[in-house]
Amino acid sequence: MEELFESAAGEFGAATTAVVLAGAPRGTVEGLRYVASRGGAIVGQSPASAADGQALRRAIEAGLVRPSRDLEELAGAAMAQLSRGRWA
């Protein structure tokens, strides 16, 4: 997971948007820190609605993800990033 986030942020910088639906048992937070350090946006679903919400909880506790209440809100947040030109 970490390599995916780092590769995307390294290539696209501030145009990166990470959509976090779950997470790897480890590494997710460091990869998200890299996305944030490059100016990328991060959105995530609620840990309560994830099959395994532990990685999401760690990212929320680290201040990297503002969780959506449900998947519809998550889709709206991702589309808002797209409409702002964050995705190419």
A tleap script that builds the chain and sets N, CA, C and O, in Angstrom:
source leaprc.protein.ff14SB
mol = sequence {
  NMET GLU GLU LEU PHE GLU SER ALA ALA GLY
  GLU PHE GLY ALA ALA THR THR ALA VAL VAL
  LEU ALA GLY ALA PRO ARG GLY THR VAL GLU
  GLY LEU ARG TYR VAL ALA SER ARG GLY GLY
  ALA ILE VAL GLY GLN SER PRO ALA SER ALA
  ALA ASP GLY GLN ALA LEU ARG ARG ALA ILE
  GLU ALA GLY LEU VAL ARG PRO SER ARG ASP
  LEU GLU GLU LEU ALA GLY ALA ALA MET ALA
  GLN LEU SER ARG GLY ARG TRP CALA
}
set mol.1.N position { 0.824 -1.175 0.000 }
set mol.1.CA position { 0.000 0.000 0.000 }
set mol.1.C position { 0.878 1.253 0.000 }
set mol.1.O position { 0.612 2.210 -0.727 }
set mol.2.N position { 1.897 1.233 0.802 }
set mol.2.CA position { 2.770 2.395 0.905 }
set mol.2.C position { 3.422 2.741 -0.430 }
set mol.2.O position { 3.507 3.912 -0.798 }
set mol.3.N position { 3.881 1.724 -1.152 }
set mol.3.CA position { 4.517 1.960 -2.449 }
set mol.3.C position { 3.547 2.594 -3.434 }
set mol.3.O position { 3.941 3.455 -4.221 }
set mol.4.N position { 2.290 2.183 -3.402 }
set mol.4.CA position { 1.276 2.749 -4.286 }
set mol.4.C position { 1.099 4.236 -4.016 }
set mol.4.O position { 1.116 5.039 -4.949 }
set mol.5.N position { 0.930 4.611 -2.760 }
set mol.5.CA position { 0.754 6.020 -2.406 }
set mol.5.C position { 1.988 6.841 -2.771 }
set mol.5.O position { 1.872 7.932 -3.330 }
set mol.6.N position { 3.157 6.318 -2.456 }
set mol.6.CA position { 4.383 7.053 -2.741 }
set mol.6.C position { 4.610 7.203 -4.243 }
set mol.6.O position { 5.036 8.266 -4.695 }
set mol.7.N position { 4.334 6.164 -5.018 }
set mol.7.CA position { 4.497 6.252 -6.467 }
set mol.7.C position { 3.549 7.280 -7.067 }
set mol.7.O position { 3.956 8.095 -7.894 }
set mol.8.N position { 2.294 7.244 -6.656 }
set mol.8.CA position { 1.314 8.196 -7.191 }
set mol.8.C position { 1.688 9.622 -6.827 }
set mol.8.O position { 1.676 10.505 -7.685 }
set mol.9.N position { 2.021 9.859 -5.558 }
set mol.9.CA position { 2.362 11.216 -5.124 }
set mol.9.C position { 3.670 11.681 -5.740 }
set mol.9.O position { 3.821 12.864 -6.045 }
set mol.10.N position { 4.614 10.776 -5.927 }
set mol.10.CA position { 5.870 11.138 -6.567 }
set mol.10.C position { 5.665 11.548 -8.016 }
set mol.10.O position { 6.344 12.447 -8.511 }
set mol.11.N position { 4.750 10.906 -8.684 }
set mol.11.CA position { 4.477 11.194 -10.091 }
set mol.11.C position { 3.569 12.409 -10.273 }
set mol.11.O position { 3.820 13.251 -11.135 }
set mol.12.N position { 2.513 12.500 -9.460 }
set mol.12.CA position { 1.479 13.513 -9.694 }
set mol.12.C position { 1.458 14.655 -8.681 }
set mol.12.O position { 0.723 15.624 -8.872 }
set mol.13.N position { 2.244 14.567 -7.613 }
set mol.13.CA position { 2.330 15.647 -6.635 }
set mol.13.C position { 0.976 16.074 -6.104 }
set mol.13.O position { 0.194 15.245 -5.641 }
set mol.14.N position { 0.694 17.387 -6.173 }
set mol.14.CA position { -0.543 17.930 -5.625 }
set mol.14.C position { -1.779 17.478 -6.394 }
set mol.14.O position { -2.896 17.658 -5.909 }
set mol.15.N position { -1.613 16.904 -7.566 }
set mol.15.CA position { -2.753 16.393 -8.327 }
set mol.15.C position { -3.190 15.014 -7.835 }
set mol.15.O position { -4.150 14.449 -8.360 }
set mol.16.N position { -2.507 14.472 -6.847 }
set mol.16.CA position { -2.839 13.157 -6.306 }
set mol.16.C position { -4.004 13.261 -5.348 }
set mol.16.O position { -4.040 14.156 -4.504 }
set mol.17.N position { -4.958 12.355 -5.471 }
set mol.17.CA position { -6.025 12.198 -4.491 }
set mol.17.C position { -6.057 10.734 -4.096 }
set mol.17.O position { -6.280 9.865 -4.939 }
set mol.18.N position { -5.836 10.455 -2.823 }
set mol.18.CA position { -5.908 9.089 -2.314 }
set mol.18.C position { -7.305 8.873 -1.749 }
set mol.18.O position { -7.765 9.639 -0.903 }
set mol.19.N position { -7.970 7.835 -2.217 }
set mol.19.CA position { -9.282 7.451 -1.702 }
set mol.19.C position { -9.073 6.181 -0.901 }
set mol.19.O position { -8.745 5.132 -1.455 }
set mol.20.N position { -9.265 6.283 0.409 }
set mol.20.CA position { -8.956 5.170 1.304 }
set mol.20.C position { -10.244 4.456 1.688 }
set mol.20.O position { -11.093 5.004 2.391 }
set mol.21.N position { -10.372 3.219 1.210 }
set mol.21.CA position { -11.549 2.413 1.509 }
set mol.21.C position { -11.272 1.398 2.611 }
set mol.21.O position { -12.191 0.962 3.305 }
set mol.22.N position { -10.051 1.035 2.766 }
set mol.22.CA position { -9.614 0.113 3.807 }
set mol.22.C position { -8.138 0.376 3.977 }
set mol.22.O position { -7.709 1.519 3.821 }
set mol.23.N position { -7.368 -0.592 4.279 }
set mol.23.CA position { -5.945 -0.355 4.381 }
set mol.23.C position { -5.188 -1.618 4.674 }
set mol.23.O position { -5.733 -2.608 5.162 }
set mol.24.N position { -3.922 -1.555 4.364 }
set mol.24.CA position { -3.046 -2.674 4.681 }
set mol.24.C position { -2.836 -2.704 6.194 }
set mol.24.O position { -2.983 -1.675 6.854 }
set mol.25.N position { -2.497 -3.856 6.746 }
set mol.25.CA position { -2.274 -3.945 8.183 }
set mol.25.C position { -1.209 -2.975 8.684 }
set mol.25.O position { -1.232 -2.574 9.848 }
set mol.26.N position { -0.281 -2.598 7.816 }
set mol.26.CA position { 0.740 -1.622 8.204 }
set mol.26.C position { 1.145 -0.835 6.962 }
set mol.26.O position { 0.912 -1.272 5.835 }
set mol.27.N position { 1.734 0.296 7.176 }
set mol.27.CA position { 2.256 1.066 6.059 }
set mol.27.C position { 1.337 2.127 5.499 }
set mol.27.O position { 1.812 3.069 4.864 }
set mol.28.N position { 0.050 2.012 5.707 }
set mol.28.CA position { -0.879 2.957 5.109 }
set mol.28.C position { -0.614 4.383 5.563 }
set mol.28.O position { -0.627 5.299 4.740 }
set mol.29.N position { -0.377 4.591 6.837 }
set mol.29.CA position { -0.206 5.947 7.369 }
set mol.29.C position { 1.025 6.618 6.771 }
set mol.29.O position { 0.958 7.793 6.409 }
set mol.30.N position { 2.134 5.919 6.657 }
set mol.30.CA position { 3.340 6.535 6.095 }
set mol.30.C position { 3.148 6.900 4.628 }
set mol.30.O position { 3.602 7.955 4.185 }
set mol.31.N position { 2.483 6.038 3.880 }
set mol.31.CA position { 2.202 6.353 2.488 }
set mol.31.C position { 1.304 7.578 2.364 }
set mol.31.O position { 1.511 8.419 1.489 }
set mol.32.N position { 0.309 7.677 3.236 }
set mol.32.CA position { -0.579 8.842 3.221 }
set mol.32.C position { 0.153 10.109 3.642 }
set mol.32.O position { -0.125 11.188 3.118 }
set mol.33.N position { 1.081 9.989 4.578 }
set mol.33.CA position { 1.892 11.156 4.957 }
set mol.33.C position { 2.650 11.694 3.739 }
set mol.33.O position { 2.790 12.905 3.573 }
set mol.34.N position { 3.134 10.787 2.896 }
set mol.34.CA position { 3.857 11.203 1.708 }
set mol.34.C position { 2.920 11.910 0.730 }
set mol.34.O position { 3.286 12.929 0.146 }
set mol.35.N position { 1.724 11.377 0.551 }
set mol.35.CA position { 0.738 12.040 -0.312 }
set mol.35.C position { 0.486 13.458 0.200 }
set mol.35.O position { 0.505 14.412 -0.579 }
set mol.36.N position { 0.251 13.599 1.504 }
set mol.36.CA position { -0.010 14.920 2.088 }
set mol.36.C position { 1.193 15.847 1.935 }
set mol.36.O position { 1.026 17.038 1.673 }
set mol.37.N position { 2.401 15.314 2.096 }
set mol.37.CA position { 3.598 16.155 1.993 }
set mol.37.C position { 3.799 16.689 0.581 }
set mol.37.O position { 4.446 17.721 0.400 }
set mol.38.N position { 3.259 16.012 -0.413 }
set mol.38.CA position { 3.359 16.452 -1.800 }
set mol.38.C position { 2.164 17.314 -2.204 }
set mol.38.O position { 2.033 17.694 -3.368 }
set mol.39.N position { 1.284 17.624 -1.228 }
set mol.39.CA position { 0.139 18.483 -1.510 }
set mol.39.C position { -1.082 17.750 -1.994 }
set mol.39.O position { -2.062 18.384 -2.386 }
set mol.40.N position { -1.057 16.420 -1.981 }
set mol.40.CA position { -2.197 15.638 -2.440 }
set mol.40.C position { -3.343 15.661 -1.445 }
set mol.40.O position { -3.159 15.993 -0.274 }
set mol.41.N position { -4.517 15.307 -1.918 }
set mol.41.CA position { -5.716 15.242 -1.082 }
set mol.41.C position { -5.975 13.792 -0.690 }
set mol.41.O position { -5.612 12.866 -1.416 }
set mol.42.N position { -6.604 13.607 0.460 }
set mol.42.CA position { -6.912 12.269 0.948 }
set mol.42.C position { -8.346 12.274 1.448 }
set mol.42.O position { -8.719 13.126 2.254 }
set mol.43.N position { -9.148 11.338 0.981 }
set mol.43.CA position { -10.502 11.143 1.490 }
set mol.43.C position { -10.651 9.681 1.861 }
set mol.43.O position { -9.996 8.822 1.271 }
set mol.44.N position { -11.499 9.390 2.825 }
set mol.44.CA position { -11.663 8.004 3.251 }
set mol.44.C position { -13.055 7.732 3.758 }
set mol.44.O position { -13.776 8.643 4.167 }
set mol.45.N position { -13.426 6.468 3.728 }
set mol.45.CA position { -14.725 6.093 4.244 }
set mol.45.C position { -14.674 6.010 5.763 }
set mol.45.O position { -13.597 6.060 6.356 }
set mol.46.N position { -15.814 5.886 6.379 }
set mol.46.CA position { -15.886 5.725 7.823 }
set mol.46.C position { -15.306 4.367 8.209 }
set mol.46.O position { -15.612 3.364 7.563 }
set mol.47.N position { -14.477 4.315 9.246 }
set mol.47.CA position { -13.945 3.014 9.675 }
set mol.47.C position { -15.057 2.022 10.025 }
set mol.47.O position { -14.892 0.814 9.860 }
set mol.48.N position { -16.183 2.537 10.506 }
set mol.48.CA position { -17.290 1.650 10.882 }
set mol.48.C position { -17.877 0.938 9.666 }
set mol.48.O position { -18.448 -0.144 9.804 }
set mol.49.N position { -17.745 1.526 8.480 }
set mol.49.CA position { -18.308 0.900 7.283 }
set mol.49.C position { -17.273 0.089 6.505 }
set mol.49.O position { -17.590 -0.475 5.457 }
set mol.50.N position { -16.055 0.027 7.002 }
set mol.50.CA position { -14.995 -0.734 6.325 }
set mol.50.C position { -14.933 -2.145 6.889 }
set mol.50.O position { -15.204 -2.363 8.070 }
set mol.51.N position { -14.579 -3.089 6.050 }
set mol.51.CA position { -14.429 -4.467 6.510 }
set mol.51.C position { -13.359 -4.555 7.594 }
set mol.51.O position { -13.536 -5.270 8.580 }
set mol.52.N position { -12.255 -3.837 7.420 }
set mol.52.CA position { -11.189 -3.754 8.418 }
set mol.52.C position { -10.812 -2.289 8.537 }
set mol.52.O position { -10.069 -1.763 7.708 }
set mol.53.N position { -11.319 -1.636 9.559 }
set mol.53.CA position { -11.134 -0.197 9.696 }
set mol.53.C position { -9.914 0.237 10.484 }
set mol.53.O position { -9.757 1.428 10.752 }
set mol.54.N position { -9.037 -0.695 10.867 }
set mol.54.CA position { -7.895 -0.318 11.710 }
set mol.54.C position { -6.950 0.651 11.022 }
set mol.54.O position { -6.507 1.619 11.639 }
set mol.55.N position { -6.632 0.411 9.758 }
set mol.55.CA position { -5.728 1.316 9.045 }
set mol.55.C position { -6.360 2.695 8.897 }
set mol.55.O position { -5.682 3.714 9.029 }
set mol.56.N position { -7.651 2.721 8.625 }
set mol.56.CA position { -8.359 4.007 8.538 }
set mol.56.C position { -8.312 4.742 9.872 }
set mol.56.O position { -8.073 5.950 9.907 }
set mol.57.N position { -8.534 4.034 10.952 }
set mol.57.CA position { -8.490 4.672 12.282 }
set mol.57.C position { -7.110 5.274 12.548 }
set mol.57.O position { -7.010 6.378 13.081 }
set mol.58.N position { -6.050 4.557 12.180 }
set mol.58.CA position { -4.701 5.088 12.382 }
set mol.58.C position { -4.485 6.353 11.549 }
set mol.58.O position { -3.880 7.313 12.025 }
set mol.59.N position { -4.972 6.356 10.327 }
set mol.59.CA position { -4.819 7.524 9.465 }
set mol.59.C position { -5.632 8.706 9.990 }
set mol.59.O position { -5.191 9.852 9.901 }
set mol.60.N position { -6.806 8.432 10.533 }
set mol.60.CA position { -7.635 9.490 11.130 }
set mol.60.C position { -6.941 10.053 12.361 }
set mol.60.O position { -6.860 11.270 12.527 }
set mol.61.N position { -6.438 9.174 13.226 }
set mol.61.CA position { -5.735 9.608 14.439 }
set mol.61.C position { -4.497 10.430 14.106 }
set mol.61.O position { -4.118 11.317 14.871 }
set mol.62.N position { -3.862 10.143 12.965 }
set mol.62.CA position { -2.679 10.899 12.536 }
set mol.62.C position { -3.063 12.222 11.878 }
set mol.62.O position { -2.193 13.009 11.503 }
set mol.63.N position { -4.370 12.467 11.738 }
set mol.63.CA position { -4.833 13.715 11.143 }
set mol.63.C position { -4.724 13.758 9.626 }
set mol.63.O position { -4.735 14.837 9.034 }
set mol.64.N position { -4.619 12.594 8.993 }
set mol.64.CA position { -4.439 12.537 7.547 }
set mol.64.C position { -5.743 12.353 6.775 }
set mol.64.O position { -5.835 12.744 5.612 }
set mol.65.N position { -6.737 11.767 7.408 }
set mol.65.CA position { -8.003 11.470 6.739 }
set mol.65.C position { -9.155 12.048 7.542 }
set mol.65.O position { -9.240 11.860 8.756 }
set mol.66.N position { -10.036 12.750 6.854 }
set mol.66.CA position { -11.315 13.151 7.430 }
set mol.66.C position { -12.326 12.156 6.880 }
set mol.66.O position { -12.640 12.195 5.690 }
set mol.67.N position { -12.842 11.268 7.719 }
set mol.67.CA position { -13.677 10.192 7.193 }
set mol.67.C position { -15.045 10.682 6.733 }
set mol.67.O position { -15.615 11.611 7.305 }
set mol.68.N position { -15.552 10.047 5.702 }
set mol.68.CA position { -16.906 10.272 5.240 }
set mol.68.C position { -17.841 9.420 6.080 }
set mol.68.O position { -17.448 8.380 6.608 }
set mol.69.N position { -19.072 9.869 6.197 }
set mol.69.CA position { -20.039 9.083 6.971 }
set mol.69.C position { -20.460 7.824 6.227 }
set mol.69.O position { -20.713 6.788 6.842 }
set mol.70.N position { -20.536 7.916 4.901 }
set mol.70.CA position { -20.968 6.767 4.107 }
set mol.70.C position { -20.316 6.840 2.734 }
set mol.70.O position { -19.633 7.812 2.408 }
set mol.71.N position { -20.531 5.814 1.942 }
set mol.71.CA position { -19.875 5.756 0.643 }
set mol.71.C position { -20.379 6.830 -0.314 }
set mol.71.O position { -19.627 7.281 -1.178 }
set mol.72.N position { -21.631 7.248 -0.179 }
set mol.72.CA position { -22.147 8.326 -1.030 }
set mol.72.C position { -21.408 9.632 -0.751 }
set mol.72.O position { -21.052 10.358 -1.679 }
set mol.73.N position { -21.179 9.927 0.520 }
set mol.73.CA position { -20.419 11.123 0.877 }
set mol.73.C position { -18.974 11.006 0.386 }
set mol.73.O position { -18.390 11.985 -0.081 }
set mol.74.N position { -18.407 9.815 0.494 }
set mol.74.CA position { -17.041 9.584 0.008 }
set mol.74.C position { -16.959 9.858 -1.494 }
set mol.74.O position { -16.033 10.523 -1.958 }
set mol.75.N position { -17.921 9.348 -2.243 }
set mol.75.CA position { -17.942 9.587 -3.690 }
set mol.75.C position { -18.059 11.078 -3.984 }
set mol.75.O position { -17.416 11.582 -4.905 }
set mol.76.N position { -18.878 11.785 -3.206 }
set mol.76.CA position { -19.013 13.229 -3.390 }
set mol.76.C position { -17.717 13.962 -3.116 }
set mol.76.O position { -17.365 14.894 -3.838 }
set mol.77.N position { -16.997 13.549 -2.073 }
set mol.77.CA position { -15.717 14.187 -1.744 }
set mol.77.C position { -14.699 13.939 -2.844 }
set mol.77.O position { -13.952 14.844 -3.215 }
set mol.78.N position { -14.663 12.716 -3.371 }
set mol.78.CA position { -13.737 12.415 -4.456 }
set mol.78.C position { -14.093 13.220 -5.699 }
set mol.78.O position { -13.200 13.733 -6.373 }
set mol.79.N position { -15.373 13.340 -6.013 }
set mol.79.CA position { -15.803 14.115 -7.184 }
set mol.79.C position { -15.504 15.602 -7.001 }
set mol.79.O position { -15.200 16.298 -7.970 }
set mol.80.N position { -15.589 16.085 -5.773 }
set mol.80.CA position { -15.255 17.491 -5.513 }
set mol.80.C position { -13.784 17.748 -5.836 }
set mol.80.O position { -13.445 18.798 -6.381 }
set mol.81.N position { -12.913 16.801 -5.504 }
set mol.81.CA position { -11.494 16.946 -5.841 }
set mol.81.C position { -11.316 16.969 -7.351 }
set mol.81.O position { -10.526 17.751 -7.880 }
set mol.82.N position { -12.056 16.106 -8.042 }
set mol.82.CA position { -11.979 16.055 -9.497 }
set mol.82.C position { -12.429 17.378 -10.108 }
set mol.82.O position { -11.788 17.894 -11.023 }
set mol.83.N position { -13.514 17.917 -9.609 }
set mol.83.CA position { -14.025 19.164 -10.181 }
set mol.83.C position { -13.113 20.359 -9.900 }
set mol.83.O position { -13.174 21.362 -10.611 }
set mol.84.N position { -12.278 20.260 -8.883 }
set mol.84.CA position { -11.313 21.310 -8.581 }
set mol.84.C position { -10.041 21.162 -9.408 }
set mol.84.O position { -9.089 21.927 -9.252 }
set mol.85.N position { -10.042 20.170 -10.285 }
set mol.85.CA position { -8.867 19.957 -11.132 }
set mol.85.C position { -7.758 19.213 -10.428 }
set mol.85.O position { -6.614 19.253 -10.879 }
set mol.86.N position { -8.066 18.527 -9.322 }
set mol.86.CA position { -7.037 17.804 -8.583 }
set mol.86.C position { -6.626 16.541 -9.298 }
set mol.86.O position { -5.505 16.065 -9.121 }
set mol.87.N position { -7.535 15.977 -10.122 }
set mol.87.CA position { -7.212 14.754 -10.852 }
set mol.87.C position { -6.991 15.104 -12.300 }
set mol.87.O position { -7.702 15.939 -12.859 }
set mol.88.N position { -6.016 14.477 -12.910 }
set mol.88.CA position { -5.767 14.700 -14.334 }
set mol.88.C position { -6.049 13.435 -15.105 }
set mol.88.O position { -5.900 13.410 -16.327 }
savepdb mol mol.pdb
quit
